[in-house]
């Protein structure tokens, strides 16, 4: 999972400023039910300042075997997050609100990326981090046919860039339970969330990253 995609997922979970009046694609007006869903989603995440959760990740890259990982995630507004991948390959991704750190213990390497640079890496990421324009970049609709998972399933389809994002919301809490991103190459990343706790107290120290002794520090090149 790339740091930029992690940023997209976390922001959709807890910070995306979804405005139902701008979610409709061009053409016929969006249905009343969809407007109600988006309005409730907006209210829920506007009131969510922090959360913790467990996750399972599956990556299906074209021409490669599927990869699966599990771990935990913590998030606190604005822009602070910590992902701990536990099995089978360990990795830590941390944002202190200004810099995104990705640590690979097998390589003992840390990649540092300014958060503002990471969130501008794609139209999907920029929208999910609140700096894009949904009416310009995406079409929003209910998934059709809807998966038989008991969730409220929505599709955000990028008009440019080739991204399609499907989300599954708990119908009672509106917590994000599943997120699947299909990129322009056909690679699919799916994350399922569980044991979600909203508005928990999380200390600054959780989001402070200290590079391990002897780690190779790599600074991501500046955007052109």
SEDRENMAR-503048 format. One record per residue: residue in three letters; x, z, y of N, C-alpha, C in turn. Coordinates in Angstrom, 3 decimals, padded with zeros to 6 digits. Each point is the difference from the previous one (the first is absolute). Layout:
! residues N
{"ALA", {X, Z, Y}, {X, Z, Y}, {X, Z, Y}}
...
***
This chain:
! residues 224
{"UNK", {000.852, 000.000, -001.196}, {-000.852, 000.000, 001.196}, {000.883, 000.000, 001.240}}
{"UNK", {-000.244, -000.947, 000.887}, {000.804, -000.072, 001.213}, {-000.452, 001.053, 001.001}}
{"UNK", {000.904, 000.472, 000.878}, {-000.404, 000.950, 001.034}, {-001.133, -000.514, 000.868}}
{"UNK", {000.002, -001.296, 000.320}, {-001.059, -000.544, 000.842}, {-001.355, 000.092, -000.689}}
{"UNK", {-000.032, -000.283, -001.314}, {-001.273, 000.072, -000.702}, {-000.464, 001.443, -000.132}}
{"UNK", {000.949, 000.914, -000.201}, {-000.351, 001.424, -000.008}, {-000.662, 000.388, 001.311}}
{"UNK", {000.566, -000.457, 001.110}, {-000.578, 000.312, 001.305}, {-001.416, -000.534, 000.110}}
{"UNK", {-000.237, -001.209, -000.513}, {-001.338, -000.573, 000.052}, {-000.991, 000.840, -000.779}}
{"UNK", {000.373, 000.409, -001.188}, {-000.900, 000.771, -000.842}, {-000.333, 001.335, 000.641}}
{"UNK", {001.016, 000.694, 000.478}, {-000.236, 001.337, 000.549}, {-000.881, -000.064, 001.224}}
{"UNK", {000.190, -001.003, 000.823}, {-000.795, -000.067, 001.213}, {-001.446, -000.335, -000.310}}
{"UNK", {-000.253, -000.847, -000.990}, {-001.375, -000.252, -000.391}, {-000.628, 001.274, -000.535}}
{"UNK", {000.780, 000.820, -000.692}, {-000.509, 001.251, -000.544}, {-000.424, 000.970, 001.082}}
{"UNK", {000.759, 000.065, 001.098}, {-000.241, 001.132, 000.893}, {000.044, -000.293, 001.478}}
{"UNK", {000.185, -001.234, 000.414}, {000.120, -000.194, 001.438}, {-000.563, -001.298, 000.525}}
{"UNK", {-000.415, -000.925, -000.837}, {-000.405, -001.306, 000.494}, {-001.226, 000.106, 000.887}}
{"UNK", {000.093, -000.519, 001.260}, {-001.131, 000.088, 000.921}, {-000.991, -001.132, -000.239}}
{"UNK", {-000.795, 000.120, -001.061}, {-000.937, -001.060, -000.333}, {-001.219, 000.068, 000.920}}
{"UNK", {-000.324, -001.105, 000.618}, {-001.132, -000.046, 000.921}, {-001.013, -000.986, -000.546}}
{"UNK", {-001.170, 000.452, -000.451}, {-000.940, -000.894, -000.666}, {-000.460, -001.145, 000.867}}
{"UNK", {-000.015, 000.182, 001.284}, {-000.473, -001.090, 000.834}, {000.988, -001.164, 000.033}}
{"UNK", {001.256, 000.198, -000.473}, {000.981, -001.079, 000.001}, {000.348, -000.450, -001.405}}
{"UNK", {-000.646, 000.582, -001.035}, {000.392, -000.311, -001.364}, {-000.614, -001.285, -000.523}}
{"UNK", {-001.075, -000.477, 000.591}, {-000.693, -001.150, -000.545}, {000.828, -001.264, 000.150}}
{"UNK", {000.051, -000.848, -001.026}, {000.661, -001.283, 000.145}, {-000.836, -000.934, 000.864}}
{"UNK", {000.605, -001.126, 000.399}, {-000.757, -000.981, 000.749}, {-001.101, -000.560, -000.888}}
{"UNK", {-001.113, -000.381, 000.584}, {-001.112, -000.495, -000.795}, {-001.174, 000.956, 000.093}}
{"UNK", {-000.823, 000.064, -001.057}, {-001.183, 000.873, 000.037}, {000.376, 001.445, 000.228}}
{"UNK", {-000.877, 000.778, 000.655}, {000.309, 001.413, 000.249}, {000.206, 000.762, -001.304}}
{"UNK", {000.862, 001.005, 000.037}, {000.249, 000.829, -001.172}, {-001.267, 000.785, -000.326}}
{"UNK", {-000.212, 000.299, -001.296}, {-001.214, 000.698, -000.397}, {-000.027, 001.409, 000.560}}
{"UNK", {-001.235, 000.515, 000.147}, {-000.160, 001.362, 000.514}, {000.692, 000.989, -000.912}}
{"UNK", {-000.107, -000.189, -001.326}, {000.624, 000.925, -000.940}, {001.504, 000.020, 000.170}}
{"UNK", {000.623, -001.147, 000.193}, {001.450, -000.042, 000.178}, {000.389, 000.697, 001.300}}
{"UNK", {-000.778, -000.214, 001.054}, {000.280, 000.698, 001.253}, {-000.076, 001.509, -000.193}}
{"UNK", {-000.966, 000.455, -000.763}, {-000.140, 001.433, -000.244}, {001.189, 000.541, -000.774}}
{"UNK", {000.472, -000.762, -001.000}, {001.161, 000.415, -000.784}, {001.235, 000.100, 000.883}}
{"UNK", {000.227, -001.004, 000.833}, {001.179, -000.005, 000.854}, {-000.069, 001.099, 001.050}}
{"UNK", {-001.208, 000.259, 000.493}, {-000.172, 001.064, 000.987}, {000.314, 001.363, -000.620}}
{"UNK", {-000.475, 000.216, -001.224}, {000.272, 001.277, -000.656}, {001.486, 000.129, -000.316}}
{"UNK", {000.608, -001.107, -000.423}, {001.434, 000.013, -000.290}, {000.798, 000.346, 001.258}}
{"UNK", {-000.400, -000.585, 001.119}, {000.673, 000.291, 001.268}, {-000.083, 001.480, 000.345}}
{"UNK", {-001.200, 000.561, -000.114}, {-000.171, 001.414, 000.338}, {000.831, 000.896, -000.914}}
{"UNK", {-000.003, -000.326, -001.288}, {000.723, 000.839, -000.964}, {001.490, 000.054, 000.321}}
{"UNK", {000.603, -001.146, 000.233}, {001.438, -000.014, 000.207}, {000.408, 000.396, 001.415}}
{"UNK", {-000.932, -000.123, 000.932}, {000.284, 000.524, 001.332}, {000.143, 001.521, -000.044}}
{"UNK", {-000.728, 000.625, -000.928}, {000.025, 001.456, -000.129}, {001.031, 000.497, -001.007}}
{"UNK", {000.733, -000.928, -000.639}, {001.015, 000.377, -000.984}, {001.369, -000.014, 000.671}}
{"UNK", {000.580, 001.167, 000.191}, {001.295, 000.103, 000.662}, {001.169, 000.118, -000.976}}
{"UNK", {-000.293, 000.398, -001.237}, {001.056, 000.108, -001.003}, {-000.642, -000.056, -001.378}}
{"UNK", {000.810, -000.298, -001.013}, {-000.492, 000.052, -001.370}, {001.186, 000.050, -000.961}}
{"UNK", {-000.296, 000.425, -001.232}, {000.936, -000.110, -001.116}, {-000.758, -000.622, -001.162}}
{"UNK", {000.727, -000.669, -000.893}, {-000.648, -000.627, -001.153}, {001.044, -000.325, -001.065}}
{"UNK", {-000.488, -000.214, -001.203}, {000.802, -000.571, -001.072}, {-000.337, -001.484, -000.077}}
{"UNK", {000.936, -000.804, -000.529}, {-000.281, -001.433, -000.108}, {000.649, -000.604, -001.238}}
{"UNK", {-000.604, -001.095, -000.435}, {000.573, -000.877, -001.024}, {000.123, -001.384, 000.604}}
{"UNK", {001.177, -000.592, -000.132}, {000.260, -001.321, 000.571}, {000.279, -000.993, -001.119}}
{"UNK", {-000.585, -001.182, 000.125}, {000.287, -001.097, -000.930}, {000.353, -001.240, 000.805}}
{"UNK", {001.146, -000.594, -000.303}, {000.442, -001.219, 000.675}, {000.036, -001.130, -001.016}}
{"UNK", {-000.729, -001.070, 000.289}, {-000.025, -001.178, -000.864}, {000.535, -001.180, 000.804}}
{"UNK", {001.310, -000.236, -000.128}, {000.634, -001.119, 000.690}, {-000.079, -001.245, -000.880}}
{"UNK", {-000.205, -001.144, 000.626}, {-000.110, -001.255, -000.735}, {001.280, -000.245, -000.795}}
{"UNK", {-000.145, -000.252, -001.296}, {001.144, -000.307, -000.841}, {000.831, 001.185, -000.431}}
{"UNK", {-000.496, 001.205, 000.236}, {000.745, 001.210, -000.356}, {-000.939, 000.983, -000.702}}
{"UNK", {000.542, 000.862, -000.856}, {-000.853, 000.993, -000.666}, {-000.539, 001.013, 001.001}}
{"UNK", {-001.149, 000.570, -000.331}, {-000.591, 001.000, 000.875}, {000.872, 001.250, 000.053}}
{"UNK", {000.008, 000.637, 001.184}, {000.731, 001.250, 000.190}, {-000.978, 001.069, 000.451}}
{"UNK", {000.141, 001.180, -000.552}, {-000.883, 001.103, 000.358}, {000.813, 001.213, 000.395}}
{"UNK", {-000.509, 000.719, 001.030}, {000.646, 001.239, 000.441}, {-001.074, 000.988, 000.434}}
{"UNK", {000.365, 001.269, -000.017}, {-000.898, 001.056, 000.436}, {000.725, 000.892, 001.000}}
{"UNK", {-000.775, 000.774, 000.744}, {000.630, 000.932, 000.926}, {-001.007, 000.686, 000.881}}
{"UNK", {000.480, 000.510, 001.132}, {-000.842, 000.709, 000.959}, {000.259, -000.546, 001.406}}
{"UNK", {-001.006, 000.137, 000.866}, {000.130, -000.445, 001.376}, {-000.574, 001.061, 000.923}}
{"UNK", {000.646, 000.194, 001.143}, {-000.492, 000.885, 001.056}, {000.036, -000.776, 001.312}}
{"UNK", {-000.999, 000.219, 000.849}, {-000.082, -000.711, 001.270}, {-000.513, 000.937, 001.080}}
{"UNK", {000.563, -000.166, 001.214}, {-000.511, 000.732, 001.161}, {000.112, -000.892, 001.228}}
{"UNK", {-001.083, -000.089, 000.762}, {000.032, -000.779, 001.237}, {000.935, 000.657, 001.009}}
{"UNK", {000.673, -000.815, 000.837}, {000.032, -001.467, -000.031}, {001.227, -000.513, -000.743}}
{"UNK", {-000.217, -000.758, -001.038}, {001.065, -000.764, -000.638}, {000.967, 000.757, -000.880}}
{"UNK", {-000.322, 001.230, -000.383}, {000.902, 000.750, -000.880}, {-000.491, -000.101, -001.437}}
{"UNK", {000.903, -000.322, -000.912}, {-000.381, -000.160, -001.391}, {001.175, 000.308, -000.919}}
{"UNK", {-000.322, 000.347, -001.224}, {001.014, 000.210, -001.028}, {-000.569, -000.439, -001.344}}
{"UNK", {000.650, -000.998, -000.605}, {-000.352, -000.475, -001.328}, {001.107, 000.407, -000.961}}
{"UNK", {-000.378, 000.677, -001.073}, {000.958, 000.375, -001.042}, {-000.412, -000.690, -001.299}}
{"UNK", {000.798, -000.995, -000.398}, {-000.219, -000.685, -001.264}, {000.759, 000.760, -001.081}}
{"UNK", {-000.717, 000.409, -001.050}, {000.608, 000.870, -001.003}, {000.386, -000.731, -001.284}}
{"UNK", {-000.889, -000.835, -000.519}, {000.270, -000.667, -001.272}, {-000.457, -001.449, 000.078}}
{"UNK", {000.655, -000.919, -000.730}, {001.257, 000.232, -000.729}, {001.245, -000.133, 000.881}}
{"UNK", {-000.153, -000.609, 001.191}, {001.135, -000.177, 000.904}, {-000.222, 000.849, 001.245}}
{"UNK", {000.919, 000.889, 000.270}, {-000.138, 000.880, 001.159}, {000.302, -000.755, 001.294}}
{"UNK", {-000.742, 000.358, 001.046}, {000.228, -000.539, 001.338}, {-000.688, 000.925, 000.990}}
{"UNK", {000.580, 000.131, 001.184}, {-000.613, 000.795, 001.062}, {-000.111, -000.860, 001.249}}
{"UNK", {-001.183, -000.024, 000.594}, {-000.222, -000.713, 001.254}, {-000.586, 000.985, 000.996}}
{"UNK", {000.664, 000.156, 001.143}, {-000.393, 001.003, 000.992}, {-000.048, -000.646, 001.384}}
{"UNK", {-001.017, 000.367, 000.777}, {-000.048, -000.361, 001.414}, {-000.154, 001.264, 000.824}}
{"UNK", {000.850, 000.156, 001.022}, {-000.125, 001.144, 000.913}, {-000.760, -000.371, 001.263}}
{"UNK", {-000.644, -001.166, -000.027}, {-000.750, -000.482, 001.155}, {000.765, -001.003, 000.832}}
{"UNK", {001.312, -000.066, -000.205}, {000.836, -000.941, 000.739}, {000.802, -000.912, -000.910}}
{"UNK", {000.490, 000.547, -001.120}, {000.837, -000.759, -000.919}, {-000.548, 000.117, -001.410}}
{"UNK", {000.048, -001.111, -000.735}, {-000.421, -000.036, -001.394}, {001.253, -000.001, -000.869}}
{"UNK", {000.094, 000.978, -000.916}, {001.155, 000.136, -000.884}, {-000.432, -000.287, -001.433}}
{"UNK", {000.735, -000.869, -000.680}, {-000.259, -000.295, -001.404}, {001.258, 000.330, -000.797}}
{"UNK", {-000.123, 000.999, -000.907}, {001.169, 000.476, -000.750}, {-000.137, -000.354, -001.476}}
{"UNK", {000.992, -000.717, -000.521}, {000.085, -000.355, -001.417}, {001.092, 000.855, -000.625}}
{"UNK", {-000.356, 001.023, -000.807}, {001.019, 000.892, -000.559}, {000.917, -000.685, -000.999}}
{"UNK", {-000.491, -001.038, -000.693}, {000.862, -000.697, -000.964}, {001.165, -000.690, 000.705}}
{"UNK", {-000.270, -000.531, 001.187}, {001.051, -000.656, 000.785}, {000.653, 000.970, 000.976}}
{"UNK", {-000.619, 001.183, 000.172}, {000.412, 000.960, 001.028}, {000.105, -000.710, 001.351}}
{"UNK", {-001.071, -000.721, 000.328}, {-000.047, -000.812, 001.221}, {-001.248, 000.317, 000.810}}
{"UNK", {000.174, 000.098, 001.313}, {-001.109, 000.232, 000.928}, {-000.116, -001.213, 000.925}}
{"UNK", {-001.209, -000.565, 000.093}, {-000.259, -001.083, 000.944}, {-000.830, 000.574, 001.139}}
{"UNK", {000.509, -000.111, 001.224}, {-000.681, 000.518, 001.181}, {-000.598, -001.164, 000.796}}
{"UNK", {-001.290, 000.105, 000.321}, {-000.688, -001.033, 000.762}, {-000.804, 000.649, 001.113}}
{"UNK", {000.173, -000.407, 001.260}, {-000.883, 000.533, 001.050}, {-001.455, -000.242, -000.362}}
{"UNK", {-000.840, 001.006, 000.136}, {-001.388, -000.120, -000.424}, {-000.713, -001.127, 000.738}}
{"UNK", {000.257, -000.143, 001.290}, {-000.660, -001.059, 000.759}, {000.354, -001.370, -000.553}}
{"UNK", {001.232, -000.141, -000.507}, {000.404, -001.270, -000.590}, {-000.684, -000.214, -001.343}}
{"UNK", {-000.092, 001.053, -000.804}, {-000.613, -000.117, -001.322}, {-001.464, -000.401, 000.106}}
{"UNK", {-000.722, 000.550, 000.958}, {-001.429, -000.252, 000.058}, {-000.340, -001.365, 000.582}}
{"UNK", {000.996, -000.709, 000.513}, {-000.246, -001.335, 000.526}, {000.405, -001.085, -000.988}}
{"UNK", {000.229, 000.384, -001.257}, {000.542, -000.950, -000.959}, {-001.027, -001.008, -000.494}}
{"UNK", {-001.298, 000.254, 000.158}, {-001.009, -000.952, -000.434}, {-001.293, 000.280, 000.741}}
{"UNK", {-000.890, -001.000, -000.017}, {-001.280, 000.210, 000.667}, {-000.787, 001.096, -000.687}}
{"UNK", {000.104, 000.077, -001.329}, {-000.718, 001.051, -000.724}, {000.501, 001.374, 000.399}}
{"UNK", {001.311, 000.147, 000.032}, {000.570, 001.291, 000.359}, {-000.331, 000.360, 001.440}}
{"UNK", {000.108, -000.966, 000.904}, {-000.252, 000.311, 001.400}, {-001.444, 000.437, 000.215}}
{"UNK", {-000.946, -000.643, -000.700}, {-001.387, 000.448, 000.149}, {-000.189, 001.402, -000.555}}
{"UNK", {000.514, 000.219, -001.194}, {-000.239, 001.282, -000.655}, {000.649, 001.145, 000.751}}
{"UNK", {001.007, -000.305, 000.812}, {000.614, 001.041, 000.805}, {-000.584, 000.027, 001.416}}
{"UNK", {-001.093, -000.699, 000.197}, {-000.729, 000.149, 001.249}, {000.479, -000.861, 001.139}}
{"UNK", {000.866, -000.984, -000.277}, {000.483, -000.837, 001.090}, {-000.443, -001.449, -000.168}}
{"UNK", {-000.793, -000.275, -001.026}, {-000.501, -001.345, -000.208}, {-001.428, -000.140, 000.517}}
{"UNK", {-000.606, -001.124, -000.323}, {-001.359, -000.295, 000.445}, {-000.778, -000.502, -001.205}}
{"UNK", {-000.935, 000.821, -000.497}, {-000.689, -000.342, -001.236}, {-000.856, -001.242, 000.128}}
{"UNK", {-000.663, -000.172, 001.153}, {-000.863, -001.160, 000.164}, {000.812, -001.288, 000.076}}
{"UNK", {001.239, 000.098, 000.435}, {000.875, -001.167, 000.075}, {000.688, -000.279, -001.326}}
{"UNK", {000.447, 001.062, -000.696}, {000.885, -000.165, -001.141}, {-000.693, 000.046, -001.353}}
{"UNK", {-001.189, 000.627, -000.088}, {-000.625, 000.246, -001.290}, {-001.485, -000.316, -000.002}}
{"UNK", {-000.520, -000.239, -001.189}, {-001.419, -000.011, -000.266}, {-000.303, 001.229, -000.865}}
{"UNK", {-001.063, 000.725, 000.338}, {-000.376, 001.205, -000.751}, {-001.306, -000.260, -000.731}}
{"UNK", {-000.054, 000.418, -001.267}, {-001.205, -000.204, -000.799}, {000.004, 000.974, -001.164}}
{"UNK", {-001.166, 000.199, -000.605}, {-000.056, 000.728, -001.251}, {000.619, -000.860, -001.099}}
{"UNK", {000.677, 000.643, -000.958}, {000.534, -000.721, -001.148}, {-001.162, -000.594, -000.793}}
{"UNK", {000.138, -001.268, -000.401}, {-001.063, -000.686, -000.730}, {000.617, -000.920, -001.048}}
{"UNK", {-000.167, 000.323, -001.273}, {-000.782, 001.123, -000.541}, {000.747, 001.318, 000.176}}
{"UNK", {-000.755, 001.070, 000.166}, {000.616, 001.315, 000.189}, {000.506, 000.535, -001.334}}
{"UNK", {001.212, 000.568, -000.037}, {000.487, 000.624, -001.226}, {-000.920, 001.137, -000.431}}
{"UNK", {-000.096, 000.213, -001.302}, {-000.865, 001.057, -000.531}, {000.758, 001.323, -000.008}}
{"UNK", {000.394, 000.455, 001.198}, {000.782, 001.234, 000.098}, {-000.722, 001.111, 000.752}}
{"UNK", {-001.251, -000.263, 000.414}, {-000.763, 001.017, 000.705}, {000.421, 000.231, 001.433}}
{"UNK", {000.890, -000.851, 000.533}, {000.513, 000.150, 001.352}, {-000.666, -000.998, 000.945}}
{"UNK", {000.164, 000.223, 001.293}, {-000.380, -000.984, 001.010}, {001.205, -000.929, 000.164}}
{"UNK", {-000.143, -001.240, -000.424}, {001.128, -000.930, -000.054}, {-000.080, -001.027, 001.119}}
{"UNK", {001.056, -000.066, 000.809}, {000.062, -000.911, 001.141}, {001.193, -000.933, -000.145}}
{"UNK", {-000.150, -001.188, 000.573}, {001.072, -000.985, 000.046}, {000.383, -000.249, 001.456}}
{"UNK", {001.300, 000.084, 000.311}, {000.539, -000.431, 001.286}, {000.887, -001.203, -000.289}}
{"UNK", {-000.449, -001.162, 000.429}, {000.681, -001.253, -000.322}, {000.672, -000.536, 001.259}}
{"UNK", {001.342, -000.080, -000.020}, {000.738, -000.474, 001.171}, {-000.246, -001.484, 000.217}}
{"UNK", {-000.301, -000.367, 001.246}, {-000.221, -001.402, 000.331}, {001.314, -000.781, 000.024}}
{"UNK", {001.091, 000.679, 000.316}, {001.323, -000.609, -000.048}, {000.923, 000.958, -000.732}}
{"UNK", {001.049, -000.535, -000.592}, {000.976, 000.851, -000.681}, {-000.258, 000.187, -001.478}}
{"UNK", {-001.201, -000.342, -000.475}, {-000.243, -000.002, -001.429}, {-000.237, 001.346, -000.637}}
{"UNK", {-000.279, 001.041, 000.783}, {-000.239, 001.320, -000.574}, {-001.479, 000.212, -000.288}}
{"UNK", {-000.276, 000.618, -001.137}, {-001.346, 000.469, -000.295}, {000.096, 001.443, -000.460}}
{"UNK", {-000.817, 000.859, 000.589}, {000.032, 001.424, -000.300}, {-001.373, 000.429, -000.486}}
{"UNK", {-000.056, 000.638, -001.156}, {-001.253, 000.559, -000.512}, {000.127, 001.512, -000.046}}
{"UNK", {-000.997, 000.688, 000.538}, {000.013, 001.451, 000.006}, {-001.237, 000.520, -000.704}}
{"UNK", {000.158, 001.145, -000.675}, {-001.115, 000.677, -000.646}, {-000.162, 001.378, 000.600}}
{"UNK", {-001.183, 000.294, 000.561}, {-000.253, 001.253, 000.698}, {-000.917, 000.890, -000.831}}
{"UNK", {000.303, 001.300, -000.022}, {-000.897, 000.957, -000.636}, {-001.327, -000.014, 000.773}}
{"UNK", {-001.133, -000.255, -000.644}, {-001.269, -000.120, 000.733}, {-000.467, 001.300, 000.641}}
{"UNK", {000.519, 001.142, -000.428}, {-000.406, 001.275, 000.589}, {000.921, 000.426, 001.135}}
{"UNK", {001.316, -000.068, -000.233}, {000.954, 000.488, 000.994}, {000.572, -001.099, 000.880}}
{"UNK", {-000.060, -001.250, -000.464}, {000.631, -001.153, 000.641}, {001.524, 000.091, -000.002}}
{"UNK", {000.553, 000.835, -000.863}, {001.434, -000.051, -000.230}, {000.356, -001.325, -000.660}}
{"UNK", {001.179, -000.506, 000.310}, {000.489, -001.233, -000.611}, {000.533, 000.328, -001.388}}
{"UNK", {-000.626, -000.553, -001.034}, {000.362, 000.306, -001.379}, {000.869, -001.095, -000.634}}
{"UNK", {-000.223, -001.243, 000.397}, {000.796, -001.110, -000.536}, {000.332, -000.959, 001.133}}
{"UNK", {001.175, -000.610, -000.091}, {000.398, -001.033, 000.951}, {000.802, -001.047, -000.751}}
{"UNK", {-000.405, -001.256, 000.123}, {000.702, -001.106, -000.654}, {000.357, -001.034, 001.056}}
{"UNK", {001.288, -000.332, 000.096}, {000.458, -001.011, 000.952}, {000.572, -001.180, -000.770}}
{"UNK", {-000.532, -001.187, 000.282}, {000.514, -001.244, -000.572}, {000.659, -000.787, 001.123}}
{"UNK", {001.300, -000.306, -000.158}, {000.708, -000.683, 001.082}, {-000.030, -001.505, -000.183}}
{"UNK", {000.672, -000.714, 000.910}, {-000.059, -001.452, 000.008}, {000.684, -000.625, -001.202}}
{"UNK", {000.838, 000.773, -000.698}, {000.669, -000.506, -001.200}, {-000.810, 000.251, -001.269}}
{"UNK", {-001.095, 000.730, 000.137}, {-000.798, 000.344, -001.159}, {000.401, 001.311, -000.647}}
{"UNK", {000.976, 000.711, 000.576}, {000.387, 001.310, -000.518}, {-001.080, 001.018, 000.354}}
{"UNK", {-000.294, 000.883, -000.941}, {-001.082, 000.966, 000.180}, {000.548, 001.416, -000.126}}
{"UNK", {-000.272, 000.827, 000.992}, {000.345, 001.425, -000.037}, {-001.293, 000.797, 000.059}}
{"UNK", {-000.192, 000.857, -001.001}, {-001.201, 000.815, -000.061}, {000.382, 001.468, -000.027}}
{"UNK", {-000.708, 000.803, 000.784}, {000.238, 001.438, 000.008}, {-001.334, 000.720, -000.177}}
{"UNK", {-000.034, 000.926, -000.960}, {-001.149, 000.870, -000.213}, {000.375, 001.396, 000.459}}
{"UNK", {-000.900, 000.638, 000.756}, {000.253, 001.334, 000.534}, {-000.895, 001.032, -000.676}}
{"UNK", {000.516, 001.226, -000.118}, {-000.773, 001.090, -000.596}, {000.440, 001.317, 000.635}}
{"UNK", {-000.778, 001.045, -000.262}, {000.320, 001.349, 000.490}, {000.282, -000.031, 001.503}}
{"UNK", {-000.908, -000.599, 000.762}, {000.158, -000.165, 001.445}, {-000.461, 001.259, 000.726}}
{"UNK", {000.822, 000.470, 000.938}, {-000.337, 001.160, 000.827}, {000.175, -000.392, 001.468}}
{"UNK", {-001.110, 000.010, 000.746}, {000.027, -000.395, 001.408}, {000.247, 001.197, 000.910}}
{"UNK", {000.636, -000.297, 001.151}, {000.192, 000.979, 001.083}, {000.655, 001.295, -000.481}}
{"UNK", {001.079, -000.191, -000.766}, {000.799, 001.145, -000.445}, {001.141, 000.217, 000.993}}
{"UNK", {000.526, 001.222, 000.048}, {001.102, 000.300, 000.911}, {001.314, -000.459, -000.624}}
{"UNK", {000.715, -000.874, 000.699}, {001.254, -000.556, -000.489}, {001.072, 000.218, 001.074}}
{"UNK", {001.118, 000.601, -000.386}, {001.043, 000.351, 000.961}, {000.862, -001.194, 000.368}}
{"UNK", {000.657, 000.081, 001.153}, {000.912, -001.057, 000.434}, {001.114, -000.223, -001.007}}
{"UNK", {000.444, 001.059, -000.666}, {001.132, -000.114, -000.914}, {-000.290, -000.937, -001.162}}
{"UNK", {-001.277, -000.138, -000.368}, {-000.359, -000.894, -001.103}, {000.342, -001.447, 000.328}}
{"UNK", {-000.016, -000.328, 001.288}, {000.209, -001.384, 000.423}, {001.383, -000.214, 000.616}}
{"UNK", {000.874, 000.981, -000.146}, {001.389, -000.153, 000.452}, {000.834, -000.476, -001.176}}
{"UNK", {000.779, -001.054, 000.197}, {000.812, -000.542, -001.091}, {001.469, 000.294, 000.247}}
{"UNK", {000.638, 000.610, -000.991}, {001.432, 000.257, 000.039}, {000.660, -000.783, -001.118}}
{"UNK", {000.865, -000.921, 000.365}, {000.643, -000.851, -001.005}, {000.857, 000.837, -000.940}}
{"UNK", {-000.087, -000.239, -001.302}, {000.852, 000.718, -000.952}, {001.473, -000.269, 000.250}}
{"UNK", {000.836, 000.928, -000.413}, {001.445, -000.143, 000.200}, {000.505, -001.278, -000.663}}
{"UNK", {000.787, -000.740, 000.755}, {000.624, -001.203, -000.536}, {-000.886, -001.226, -000.053}}
{"UNK", {-001.234, 000.123, 000.474}, {-000.927, -001.140, -000.062}, {000.451, -001.106, 000.939}}
{"UNK", {-000.195, -001.235, -000.445}, {000.291, -001.164, 000.822}, {-001.177, -000.219, 000.949}}
{"UNK", {000.258, -000.003, 001.319}, {-001.056, -000.147, 001.000}, {-000.020, -001.454, 000.468}}
{"UNK", {-001.134, -000.641, -000.162}, {-000.175, -001.400, 000.404}, {-001.069, -000.043, 001.081}}
{"UNK", {000.327, -000.588, 001.139}, {-000.965, -000.164, 001.077}, {-000.607, -001.390, -000.081}}
{"UNK", {-001.312, -000.063, -000.064}, {-000.662, -001.306, -000.090}, {000.325, -000.827, 001.236}}
{"UNK", {000.245, -001.300, -000.166}, {000.311, -000.850, 001.142}, {-001.170, -000.080, 000.958}}
{"UNK", {000.292, -000.146, 001.265}, {-001.031, -000.082, 001.024}, {-000.840, -001.243, -000.203}}
{"UNK", {-001.279, 000.100, 000.357}, {-000.896, -001.159, -000.089}, {000.441, -001.081, 000.986}}
{"UNK", {-000.111, -001.272, -000.389}, {000.393, -001.061, 000.922}, {-000.939, -000.065, 001.204}}
***
